[in-house]
Amino acid sequence: MSQPIGFVDPLLPNHVCLLKKSIYGLKQSPRQWFAKFSNHLIQFGFQSSSADPSLLFYKHDSKILYILIYVDDILLMGNDEFFIQHLLRDLQQHFRLKNLGNINHFLGITVQSTENGLTLNQAAYASTIISRAGMETCKLLTTPMALKPVSASNSEQPFHNSDLYKHLVGSLQYLTVTRPDISYTVNKLCQFMHKPLNGHFSLLKRLLRYLKGTLAFGLVIQPTKLQLSAFSDSDWAGDPIDRKSTTGYCAFLGHNLISWQVKKQHTVARSSIEAEYRSLATAAADVLWLRRLLQEFDIHVNKPTTIFCDNISAISLANNPVFHARTKHIEIDYHFIRDCVKSESVTIQHVNTVDQVADNFTKPLSTKRFTDIRHKLTLMETSVSLKGGDKQTI
């Protein structure tokens, strides 16, 4: 510790101020707060989730409560209103908490109740990003990325304001929490954060023009059968610079989209089978985590989870106990998939390319194809308000 400039005592130069209250922003402050708060909940009778450390649950007799903690934002739900109020009174005796009632906003996500379920959107957050870019009056587009990028004469020149590029792309990363339709484009933009060119900023502006026309879009969550399934896909050697492939997958609980990811593979795949196989391994790892999480919500997944893949050769490799010499270099992923199939945690099934909803996470698509998949990803237009805060929690 050292005294700030201007606060040094001439008579006691080696003394520092006594810190009476922890400063918000210290690296360990959120961790210490979470440890103190979670320990109190555990003493109350809660248990920590093995799948997600920020999730705690209480199960006693017929009472079930779940509490989700993100630093000082807390989301609480349960099936016993009287017991929830009892818990709130106990917490308010030990912590400075404000009960904001039923959830409307949480971490910048607007939650709207409808007759058929819930809708999640970040319209206000997306509007703020567009305003920061100065594109409030821009023309609208129907897709976030063109099938064939148009290169201008200055596309290869460095973009003059790299800080603006980094700021906007960093903000867009959080927007993908409720907008899976832009995940692939945001992933592409993130690959050039170190040195953006004019061509990359043109792609960023196209994405913002698409967002401007789809501000009202959000994820729809409706009552459905609690059956877990997933789709896996890859774009073999899709990167024209280093020829690495892109992994894309999404998981559904019934008809509701609950998890998705776009990720560039670390090494170059020697064949489309290898690229698809690595995508299957990534999807299987996420499925295993989701199965463990669902068990803690008392959703018992007794049957193998189906992962749909449109590459017949990769499916055959996953189910074939014979290890071919040509696949020795992907042995780790091979054994992982084989173990998942053998233990009946997952099962791999073929899906027609037309029905492969993970296409949206691996490559740019035509307007019609993109719109069809966006609808299958349960992204729909809803009536939203751009007003409101970001802490409608406890």
C-alpha positions in Angstrom: 0.0 0.0 0.0 1.2 3.5 -0.7 -0.4 6.9 0.0 -1.9 8.8 -2.9 -0.2 11.9 -4.1 -1.2 14.8 -1.9 -2.0 12.7 1.1 1.5 12.0 2.4 1.9 13.3 6.0 5.3 15.1 6.2 5.7 14.0 9.8 4.7 10.4 9.2 5.8 9.7 5.6 5.6 5.9 6.0 2.0 5.9 7.2 -1.0 5.2 5.1 -4.8 5.8 5.5 -6.8 3.2 7.4 -9.2 1.6 5.0 -12.5 1.4 6.9 -14.6 0.1 4.0 -13.6 -2.0 1.0 -13.4 -0.1 -2.2 -15.8 -1.2 -5.0 -13.6 -2.2 -7.8 -10.8 -4.0 -5.9 -10.0 -7.3 -7.7 -11.0 -9.5 -4.7 -14.1 -7.5 -3.7 -16.6 -9.5 -5.8 -15.0 -12.8 -4.7 -15.1 -11.9 -1.0 -18.7 -10.6 -1.3 -19.8 -13.9 -3.0 -18.0 -16.0 -0.4 -19.8 -14.2 2.4 -23.2 -14.2 0.8 -23.0 -17.8 -0.4 -21.8 -19.0 3.0 -24.8 -17.4 4.7 -27.1 -19.1 2.2 -25.4 -22.5 2.9 -26.0 -22.0 6.6 -29.6 -21.3 5.8 -29.9 -24.6 4.1 -28.9 -24.0 0.5 -26.6 -26.2 -1.5 -24.1 -25.1 -4.2 -24.6 -26.4 -7.7 -21.9 -28.6 -9.0 -22.5 -27.5 -12.6 -22.6 -23.7 -11.9 -20.9 -22.2 -8.8 -23.1 -19.1 -9.0 -26.2 -21.2 -8.6 -27.5 -22.3 -5.3 -30.7 -24.3 -4.6 -32.8 -25.2 -1.5 -34.9 -28.4 -1.5 -36.8 -29.4 1.7 -40.1 -31.2 1.8 -42.1 -29.6 -1.0 -40.2 -26.3 -1.0 -37.8 -25.6 -3.9 -35.9 -22.4 -4.2 -33.1 -21.4 -6.7 -30.9 -18.3 -6.4 -28.5 -17.1 -9.0 -25.8 -14.6 -8.0 -23.8 -12.3 -10.3 -21.7 -10.1 -8.1 -24.4 -7.9 -6.5 -27.2 -8.8 -8.9 -29.3 -11.6 -7.5 -32.1 -13.6 -9.1 -34.4 -15.6 -6.8 -37.2 -18.0 -7.8 -39.2 -20.7 -6.0 -42.5 -22.4 -5.6 -43.4 -21.1 -2.1 -44.2 -17.4 -1.9 -44.4 -17.4 1.9 -41.0 -19.1 2.3 -39.4 -16.7 -0.3 -40.5 -13.8 1.9 -39.1 -15.5 4.9 -35.8 -15.9 3.2 -35.8 -12.2 2.1 -36.4 -11.0 5.6 -33.5 -13.1 6.8 -31.2 -11.8 4.1 -32.2 -8.2 4.7 -31.1 -8.5 8.3 -27.6 -9.3 7.3 -27.2 -7.6 3.9 -28.3 -4.3 2.3 -30.7 -5.7 -0.3 -33.5 -4.1 -2.2 -36.4 -6.2 -3.3 -37.4 -5.0 -6.8 -40.3 -7.5 -7.2 -40.9 -9.6 -10.3 -38.1 -9.7 -12.8 -38.2 -7.1 -15.6 -34.5 -6.4 -16.2 -31.5 -8.5 -15.2 -27.9 -7.7 -16.3 -29.2 -5.6 -19.2 -31.6 -8.3 -20.4 -35.3 -7.4 -20.6 -37.6 -10.2 -19.4 -41.2 -9.9 -20.6 -44.0 -12.2 -19.6 -46.5 -13.2 -22.3 -49.5 -15.5 -22.5 -47.3 -18.3 -23.8 -44.2 -17.8 -21.7 -41.3 -15.4 -21.6 -39.3 -13.3 -24.1 -35.7 -12.2 -23.5 -34.2 -9.3 -25.4 -31.5 -6.6 -25.2 -33.1 -3.9 -27.3 -32.0 -1.1 -25.0 -28.4 -2.4 -24.9 -28.3 -2.9 -28.7 -29.7 0.6 -29.3 -26.9 2.0 -27.1 -24.3 0.3 -29.2 -25.8 1.7 -32.4 -25.8 5.2 -30.8 -22.2 5.0 -29.8 -21.3 4.1 -33.4 -23.3 7.2 -34.6 -25.5 5.0 -36.8 -29.0 5.9 -35.5 -30.2 6.9 -39.0 -28.5 4.1 -41.0 -30.1 2.0 -43.7 -31.4 -1.4 -42.7 -30.2 -4.8 -43.9 -31.7 -8.2 -43.7 -28.6 -10.3 -42.9 -25.6 -9.5 -40.6 -23.0 -10.7 -43.2 -22.9 -10.9 -46.9 -22.4 -14.2 -48.8 -19.5 -12.7 -50.7 -17.8 -9.7 -48.9 -17.3 -6.7 -51.1 -13.8 -5.3 -50.9 -13.2 -1.6 -51.4 -9.9 -0.1 -52.6 -8.9 0.8 -49.0 -10.1 -2.4 -47.3 -6.6 -3.5 -46.5 -5.6 -0.2 -44.9 -5.6 0.0 -41.0 -8.7 1.5 -39.5 -7.9 4.9 -38.1 -9.8 4.4 -34.8 -9.0 1.0 -33.4 -10.3 1.9 -29.9 -13.8 2.5 -31.3 -13.6 -0.9 -33.1 -12.6 -2.7 -30.0 -15.2 -1.0 -27.9 -18.1 -1.8 -30.3 -17.0 -5.4 -30.9 -16.5 -5.9 -27.1 -20.0 -4.6 -26.5 -21.5 -6.9 -29.2 -20.0 -9.9 -27.5 -22.5 -9.5 -24.6 -25.3 -8.9 -27.0 -24.9 -12.5 -28.3 -26.4 -13.6 -24.9 -29.9 -13.2 -26.4 -29.0 -12.9 -30.1 -27.6 -16.2 -31.5 -28.2 -14.9 -35.0 -25.2 -12.6 -34.8 -22.8 -15.0 -33.0 -20.9 -16.0 -36.2 -20.4 -12.4 -37.4 -19.3 -11.3 -33.9 -16.8 -14.2 -33.8 -15.3 -13.1 -37.1 -15.0 -9.5 -35.9 -13.3 -10.5 -32.7 -10.5 -12.2 -34.6 -9.2 -8.8 -35.8 -9.3 -6.9 -32.5 -5.5 -6.6 -32.4 -5.3 -4.8 -35.8 -8.6 -3.9 -37.4 -8.6 -2.9 -41.1 -11.1 -0.7 -42.9 -12.7 -3.9 -44.4 -13.3 -5.2 -40.9 -15.0 -2.0 -39.8 -17.2 -2.2 -42.9 -18.3 -5.6 -41.8 -19.0 -4.2 -38.3 -21.1 -1.4 -39.8 -23.1 -4.0 -41.8 -23.8 -5.9 -38.6 -25.0 -2.7 -36.9 -27.3 -2.0 -39.8 -28.8 -5.4 -39.4 -29.2 -4.9 -35.6 -30.9 -1.5 -36.3 -33.7 -3.3 -38.2 -34.0 -6.2 -35.7 -34.0 -4.4 -32.3 -37.3 -5.9 -31.3 -36.0 -9.5 -31.8 -35.5 -11.7 -28.8 -35.5 -15.3 -27.5 -38.8 -16.8 -26.9 -39.2 -19.3 -24.0 -42.4 -21.4 -23.9 -43.7 -24.4 -22.0 -42.5 -27.5 -23.8 -41.4 -31.0 -23.3 -38.2 -31.2 -21.3 -36.2 -33.2 -23.8 -32.6 -32.2 -24.5 -31.2 -32.2 -28.0 -28.3 -30.6 -29.9 -27.1 -29.7 -33.4 -23.5 -29.8 -34.4 -21.9 -28.4 -37.6 -18.6 -27.1 -38.9 -17.4 -25.1 -41.9 -14.3 -27.0 -43.1 -11.3 -24.7 -43.9 -13.7 -21.7 -43.9 -11.1 -19.2 -43.0 -9.4 -18.0 -46.2 -6.3 -16.8 -44.3 -5.2 -19.8 -42.2 -7.7 -22.4 -43.4 -8.9 -23.3 -40.0 -12.5 -24.5 -39.5 -15.3 -23.1 -37.5 -17.2 -25.1 -34.9 -20.9 -24.2 -34.4 -23.4 -26.0 -32.2 -26.7 -25.2 -30.4 -28.7 -27.1 -27.7 -32.5 -27.1 -27.3 -34.6 -28.1 -24.3 -37.8 -29.1 -26.1 -38.4 -26.2 -28.6 -36.4 -23.7 -26.5 -32.9 -22.7 -27.4 -30.8 -22.7 -24.2 -27.1 -22.9 -25.3 -25.0 -22.2 -28.4 -21.4 -21.5 -29.4 -19.3 -20.4 -32.3 -15.6 -21.2 -32.0 -12.7 -21.3 -34.4 -10.8 -24.6 -34.2 -7.3 -24.4 -32.9 -5.6 -26.5 -35.6 -6.2 -27.0 -39.3 -8.4 -30.0 -40.1 -7.1 -32.3 -42.7 -10.6 -33.3 -43.9 -14.2 -32.3 -43.5 -14.7 -35.4 -41.3 -12.1 -34.2 -38.9 -13.7 -30.8 -38.7 -17.1 -32.2 -38.1 -15.7 -34.7 -35.5 -14.2 -31.9 -33.5 -17.5 -30.0 -33.5 -19.2 -33.2 -32.2 -16.7 -33.4 -29.4 -17.4 -29.7 -28.5 -21.1 -30.3 -28.6 -20.9 -33.5 -26.5 -18.9 -31.7 -23.8 -21.6 -29.0 -23.5 -24.4 -31.6 -23.6 -22.8 -33.5 -20.6 -22.7 -30.2 -18.7 -26.3 -29.4 -19.5 -27.4 -32.9 -18.4 -25.7 -32.4 -15.1 -27.3 -29.0 -14.7 -30.8 -30.3 -15.5 -30.4 -33.0 -12.9 -30.1 -30.2 -10.3 -33.4 -28.7 -11.6 -35.0 -32.1 -11.0 -35.2 -32.7 -14.8 -34.1 -36.3 -15.0 -32.5 -37.1 -18.3 -32.6 -40.9 -18.4 -32.3 -41.4 -22.2 -29.2 -40.5 -24.3 -29.2 -37.0 -25.6 -29.4 -36.8 -29.4 -26.8 -34.8 -31.3 -27.7 -34.1 -34.9 -25.0 -34.0 -37.5 -25.2 -33.7 -41.3 -21.9 -35.5 -42.0 -22.5 -39.3 -42.3 -18.8 -40.1 -42.3 -18.3 -38.3 -38.9 -21.3 -40.2 -37.5 -19.9 -43.5 -38.7 -16.6 -42.7 -37.1 -18.2 -41.9 -33.8 -20.1 -45.2 -33.8 -17.3 -47.4 -35.3 -15.2 -49.2 -32.7 -12.4 -49.8 -35.3 -9.8 -47.0 -35.1 -8.4 -46.3 -38.5 -4.8 -45.3 -39.1 -6.0 -42.2 -41.0 -7.7 -40.9 -37.8 -4.8 -41.3 -35.3 -4.2 -37.6 -35.1 -7.7 -37.0 -33.7 -7.5 -39.8 -31.1 -8.4 -37.7 -28.1 -11.7 -36.5 -29.6 -12.3 -40.0 -30.9 -12.1 -41.6 -27.4 -14.2 -38.8 -25.9 -17.0 -39.3 -28.3 -16.8 -43.0 -28.2 -17.0 -42.9 -24.4 -20.1 -40.7 -24.6 -21.8 -43.0 -27.0 -20.8 -46.1 -25.2 -22.0 -44.8 -21.8 -25.3 -43.8 -23.5 -24.9 -40.2 -22.6 -25.3 -39.1 -26.2 -26.4 -40.6 -29.4 -25.4 -39.3 -32.9 -28.0 -39.1 -35.6 -28.0 -37.8 -39.1 -29.9 -34.7 -40.1 -30.4 -33.3 -43.6 -28.4 -30.2 -44.4 -31.7 -28.3 -45.0 -32.7 -29.0 -41.4 -29.3 -28.2 -39.9 -30.0 -25.2 -37.7 -26.4 -24.9 -36.7 -25.5 -23.6 -40.2 -26.1 -20.1 -38.8 -23.1 -20.5 -36.6 -20.5 -21.6 -39.2 -21.0 -19.6 -42.3 -22.7 -16.6 -43.9 -26.1 -17.5 -45.4 -28.6 -16.1 -48.0 -31.4 -14.0 -46.8 -34.1 -16.8 -47.1 -31.9 -19.4 -45.5 -30.8 -17.1 -42.7 -34.4 -16.0 -41.9 -35.6 -19.7 -41.8 -32.9 -20.7 -39.4 -33.4 -17.6 -37.3 -37.0 -18.6 -36.8 -36.0 -22.2 -35.9 -33.6 -20.7 -33.3 -36.8 -19.3 -31.6 -35.8 -15.7 -32.3 -38.9 -13.7 -33.0 -40.0 -10.1 -33.1 -41.6 -8.9 -29.9 -42.9 -5.5 -28.7 -40.2 -4.1 -26.5 -39.6 -0.9 -24.6 -36.2 0.8 -24.7 -36.7 2.2 -21.2 -35.7 0.7 -17.9 -32.7 0.0 -15.8 -30.5 -3.1 -15.6 -31.2 -4.3 -12.0 -34.7 -5.5 -11.6 -33.6 -8.2 -9.1 -33.4 -8.5 -5.3 
